[in-house]
């Protein structure tokens, strides 16, 4: 599939320039149709009925789990369905039973979802060791290694920064975790669907994913990969229907992984849509997506960085899919509003749920940054429209 073909499947792109893929992506027609098919033809709960419609719904959910697992080089029984990346990370943070005297290592440029759950563990006496990235938001693996000792239970970091677009060497850091005997978690919110993900090559014990960003799936979906050797070490913190195989007045027996972590009725239509979105991404081809994103990101950065009164963040050799920038003397929210009102350009502005990262690059007092984020459906012409519009705004208000 070419970019023009994908655009035909996303009607809302006819009326605007959508550059906020890092927040969520628009959903292609085939994905919406897969969800509608569920609502129209077999709208039943899963795993709770013997009648044919319920059986079909259960089968479709299982098919989606298999598609998701195959997409990241995992087995279906290694994948927990969640409502988003945040929930996936919290399952690990709350389920590992950290105790006083334990330590963990986390960078200072994380999204709040991969930072707050770990800071919260300080209440238990856990030593949270924050490692600083360089000026461009790139981590030196040796600094991660230096922060690890015999008390370190976990190293956790984001593959691609949602605020800066900086891409980390997750495989090299995975080797460090393995050598040091620490557990290893990766937040792949901004890389899955953009870059080929192989959880085994990462040597990760846990990887958290969204369904509604790079994979072009629906909101309200996400998933967690868990190394089967570590699965039984996770405590289930949300219990209820679907999580147990037996219950008595004095206790209960948990289901096997992953069911023990999937309490209650799931977002059935959403996960069926997620499976369809994986099919859609594979139909485009991840290699084509990655090639398109690399060239588009560089063009976007180069088009903005040369403009008078405009500051771009990050190393253009390292950033992926995301360009954060500011116009001198302007609040980023004002810039975003003007872009929307004048040219129908959708970008995000502010702190991007990553305040430490924004402070790290010196943009906190500016109110954050303007963030443009790309996917395969974006064209070179759209990038040029953004650059031209930013140039006009900077000339008018930036001096």
C-alpha positions in Angstrom: 0.0 0.0 0.0 1.1 3.5 -0.8 0.5 6.6 1.3 -2.3 7.7 -1.0 -4.0 4.3 -0.5 -3.9 4.7 3.3 -5.2 8.3 3.1 -8.2 6.9 1.2 -9.0 4.7 4.2 -8.9 7.6 6.7 -11.7 10.1 5.7 -10.8 12.7 8.3 -7.5 13.4 6.5 -9.4 15.1 3.7 -10.2 18.1 5.9 -7.0 18.6 7.9 -3.3 18.0 8.3 -3.0 15.6 11.2 0.4 15.7 12.9 -0.4 14.2 16.3 0.3 10.5 15.8 2.3 10.4 19.1 -1.0 11.1 20.9 -3.3 8.9 18.9 -3.8 8.0 15.2 -6.9 8.1 13.2 -8.5 4.7 12.6 -8.7 3.3 9.0 -12.0 2.2 7.6 -11.1 -1.6 7.6 -10.4 -1.4 11.3 -13.7 0.4 12.0 -15.5 -2.2 9.9 -14.0 -5.0 11.9 -15.4 -3.5 15.1 -18.8 -2.8 13.4 -18.9 -6.4 12.3 -18.7 -7.4 15.9 -21.5 -5.0 17.0 -23.7 -6.0 14.1 -23.2 -9.8 14.0 -21.9 -11.3 17.2 -22.1 -8.7 20.0 -21.6 -11.1 22.9 -19.3 -11.4 25.9 -16.2 -13.6 25.6 -15.3 -16.7 27.6 -18.7 -16.7 29.3 -21.1 -18.4 27.0 -21.6 -21.7 25.1 -23.9 -20.3 22.4 -22.5 -19.8 19.0 -22.4 -16.0 19.0 -20.4 -16.0 22.3 -18.1 -18.7 21.0 -17.4 -16.6 17.8 -16.6 -13.5 19.9 -14.2 -15.5 22.0 -12.5 -16.9 18.9 -12.1 -13.5 17.4 -10.5 -12.2 20.6 -8.1 -15.2 20.6 -7.3 -14.5 16.9 -6.5 -10.9 17.8 -4.2 -11.9 20.6 -2.4 -14.2 18.2 -1.9 -11.4 15.7 -0.6 -9.1 18.4 1.8 -11.7 19.7 3.2 -12.5 16.3 3.7 -8.9 15.6 6.2 -8.6 18.4 7.7 -12.1 18.2 5.9 -13.4 21.3 3.4 -16.2 22.0 -0.3 -15.5 22.6 0.0 -16.7 26.2 2.7 -14.1 26.8 0.4 -11.1 26.0 -2.0 -9.4 28.4 -4.7 -7.2 26.9 -4.9 -3.8 28.7 -6.8 -0.5 28.1 -3.5 1.4 27.4 0.2 1.5 27.9 -0.2 3.2 31.3 -2.2 0.2 32.7 0.4 -2.2 31.3 3.2 -0.4 33.1 1.2 -0.2 36.4 0.5 -4.0 36.2 4.3 -4.4 36.5 4.9 -1.6 39.0 2.2 -2.8 41.4 2.6 -6.5 40.7 6.3 -7.0 41.3 6.1 -6.6 45.1 9.0 -4.3 45.6 10.2 -4.0 49.1 12.4 -1.7 51.2 16.0 -1.9 50.1 15.2 -2.6 46.5 16.3 -0.2 43.8 15.3 0.5 40.2 16.8 2.5 37.4 14.7 4.9 35.2 15.8 7.8 32.9 14.8 11.4 33.6 13.0 11.9 30.2 10.2 9.4 30.6 6.5 9.9 29.9 4.8 10.3 33.3 3.3 6.8 32.8 6.7 5.3 33.0 7.9 7.6 35.8 5.1 8.2 38.4 4.5 4.5 39.1 8.1 4.1 40.0 8.4 7.3 42.0 5.3 6.0 43.9 7.4 3.0 45.1 9.5 5.4 47.2 6.7 5.0 49.8 7.9 1.4 50.2 11.5 2.5 50.7 12.5 1.6 47.1 15.6 3.6 45.9 14.5 5.1 42.5 17.7 5.9 40.7 17.1 8.5 38.0 19.7 8.6 35.2 20.1 11.7 33.1 20.1 11.7 29.3 22.3 14.0 27.3 21.2 17.4 26.0 19.4 15.8 23.1 17.6 13.3 25.2 19.8 10.3 24.4 20.9 7.8 27.0 24.4 6.6 27.4 24.0 2.9 28.2 27.1 3.0 30.4 25.4 5.4 32.8 22.5 2.9 33.1 25.1 0.2 33.9 26.8 2.4 36.5 23.5 2.9 38.3 22.9 -0.8 38.7 24.0 -2.8 41.7 23.0 -6.0 43.6 19.9 -4.3 44.9 18.5 -3.3 41.5 15.4 -5.3 40.6 14.4 -3.4 37.5 15.7 -1.2 34.7 12.9 0.6 32.8 12.9 3.1 29.9 11.1 4.3 26.9 12.2 3.2 23.4 11.3 6.5 21.7 10.6 9.6 23.8 7.1 11.0 23.3 8.4 14.5 24.0 11.6 14.6 22.0 11.5 11.7 19.6 14.9 10.5 20.8 15.5 6.8 20.2 17.3 4.7 22.8 19.5 1.6 22.2 17.1 -0.8 23.9 18.9 -3.9 22.8 22.2 -2.7 24.3 20.6 -1.8 27.5 18.8 -5.2 27.5 22.2 -6.9 27.4 23.3 -4.8 30.4 20.1 -5.9 32.3 20.8 -9.5 31.5 24.5 -9.3 32.6 23.6 -7.6 35.8 20.7 -9.9 36.6 18.1 -7.2 36.7 14.6 -7.3 35.3 14.1 -5.1 32.2 11.0 -3.2 31.0 10.5 -1.1 27.8 7.8 1.4 27.1 7.2 0.9 23.3 4.4 3.4 23.0 6.1 5.5 20.3 7.8 2.7 18.5 5.4 -0.1 17.9 3.8 0.2 14.4 6.6 2.5 13.4 9.6 0.2 13.9 9.9 -3.6 13.9 9.7 -4.7 17.5 11.2 -8.0 18.6 10.8 -8.5 22.4 13.2 -11.4 22.4 16.0 -9.3 20.7 15.3 -6.6 23.3 15.9 -9.2 26.0 13.0 -7.5 27.8 11.0 -9.1 30.6 8.2 -6.7 30.1 7.2 -4.5 27.2 4.2 -2.1 27.4 2.3 -1.1 24.2 -0.6 1.0 23.1 -3.1 -0.1 20.4 -4.1 3.4 19.3 -0.8 5.0 18.2 1.6 3.4 15.7 -0.6 0.4 15.0 -3.5 2.5 13.9 -5.8 0.7 16.2 -8.7 2.0 18.3 -8.4 4.0 21.6 -9.0 2.0 24.8 -6.6 -0.8 23.8 -3.1 -1.7 24.8 -1.1 -4.8 25.7 1.7 -6.1 27.9 4.3 -8.6 26.9 5.6 -10.6 29.8 8.5 -13.0 29.9 6.8 -16.3 30.9 9.6 -17.0 33.5 8.5 -13.8 35.3 4.8 -14.0 34.8 4.2 -16.0 38.0 6.2 -13.4 40.0 3.6 -10.8 39.2 0.8 -10.3 41.7 -2.7 -9.8 40.3 -3.9 -6.5 41.9 -7.3 -6.3 40.2 -9.4 -9.4 40.8 -12.9 -10.5 39.7 -14.7 -12.3 36.9 -12.4 -14.1 34.5 -9.3 -14.1 36.8 -10.0 -17.3 38.8 -10.5 -21.0 38.1 -12.0 -21.8 41.5 -13.5 -19.9 44.5 -14.5 -21.0 48.0 -15.6 -19.1 51.0 -12.1 -19.2 52.3 -10.0 -18.4 49.2 -9.6 -18.7 45.4 -7.3 -20.1 42.7 -6.1 -17.8 40.0 -6.3 -18.6 36.3 -3.1 -19.0 34.4 -1.4 -16.0 32.8 -2.6 -13.9 31.1 -6.3 -14.4 32.2 -5.4 -13.7 35.8 -4.7 -10.1 34.8 -7.7 -9.5 32.6 -10.5 -8.9 35.1 -14.1 -8.2 34.0 -15.5 -7.7 30.5 -12.8 -6.5 28.1 -13.0 -4.0 25.3 -14.0 -6.8 22.9 -14.7 -4.6 19.9 -11.6 -2.6 20.5 -9.3 -5.7 20.6 -11.0 -7.2 17.5 -10.2 -3.8 15.9 -6.6 -4.0 17.2 -6.2 -7.3 15.4 -7.5 -5.8 12.2 -5.1 -2.9 12.6 -2.2 -5.3 12.9 -3.3 -6.8 9.6 -3.5 -3.3 8.1 0.0 -2.4 9.2 1.4 -5.6 7.8 -0.4 -4.9 4.6 1.4 -1.6 4.3 4.7 -3.2 5.4 6.8 -2.1 8.4 9.9 -1.6 6.3 8.0 1.0 4.1 6.6 2.7 7.2 10.0 2.9 8.8 11.6 4.3 5.7 8.9 6.8 5.2 9.1 7.9 8.9 12.8 8.4 8.8 12.8 10.5 5.7 9.8 12.5 6.8 11.1 13.2 10.3 14.4 14.5 8.9 12.6 16.7 6.3 10.4 18.0 9.0 13.3 18.8 11.3 15.4 20.4 8.6 12.4 22.5 7.4 11.9 24.0 10.8 15.4 24.3 12.3 16.5 26.7 9.5 13.7 29.1 10.2 14.4 32.4 12.0 13.1 32.6 15.6 12.4 28.8 15.7 14.2 26.4 18.1 14.1 22.6 17.5 14.9 20.0 20.1 16.8 16.7 19.8 19.5 15.3 17.5 18.2 15.0 13.9 20.3 11.8 13.5 18.5 10.2 16.4 14.9 11.5 16.6 12.2 9.3 15.1 8.7 10.3 14.1 8.5 13.3 16.4 9.9 16.9 16.1 9.4 19.3 19.1 10.0 23.0 18.5 9.2 26.5 19.8 8.8 29.9 18.4 10.6 32.7 20.2 8.4 34.7 22.6 5.4 32.5 22.0 3.5 30.1 24.2 3.3 26.7 22.4 -0.5 26.5 22.9 -0.9 29.8 21.0 1.2 28.4 18.2 -0.9 25.3 18.0 -4.1 27.2 18.0 -2.9 29.4 15.1 -1.8 26.4 13.1 -5.2 24.8 13.6 -7.2 28.0 12.8 -5.2 29.1 9.8 -4.4 25.8 8.1 -6.2 23.0 9.9 -2.9 21.6 11.2 -3.3 19.4 14.3 -0.2 19.3 16.6 0.1 18.9 20.3 1.4 21.6 22.6 2.5 21.8 26.2 4.4 19.4 28.4 3.3 16.2 26.7 2.9 14.3 30.0 6.6 14.4 30.3 7.5 17.4 32.5 10.9 16.1 33.5 11.9 15.7 29.9 10.6 19.2 29.1 12.6 20.6 32.0 15.7 18.7 30.8 15.7 20.6 27.5 15.0 23.9 29.1 11.5 24.4 27.7 9.5 24.2 31.0 9.3 28.0 31.5 8.2 28.4 27.9 5.1 26.3 28.6 6.5 23.2 26.9 6.9 22.7 23.2 4.9 22.4 20.0 5.1 18.7 18.9 4.5 17.5 15.4 4.4 13.7 15.0 4.1 11.7 11.9 2.9 8.4 10.5 2.8 6.8 7.1 -0.3 8.7 6.0 1.5 12.1 6.2 2.8 13.6 2.9 5.8 15.8 2.0 3.3 18.4 1.0 1.8 18.5 4.5 5.3 19.0 6.0 5.9 21.9 3.7 2.6 23.5 4.6 3.5 23.2 8.3 7.0 24.7 7.7 5.6 27.6 5.7 2.9 28.3 8.2 5.4 28.2 11.1 7.7 30.6 9.2 4.8 33.1 8.8 3.9 32.9 12.5 7.5 33.3 13.5 7.9 36.4 11.3 4.8 37.9 12.7 5.1 37.1 16.4 8.5 35.7 17.1 10.7 38.8 17.0 
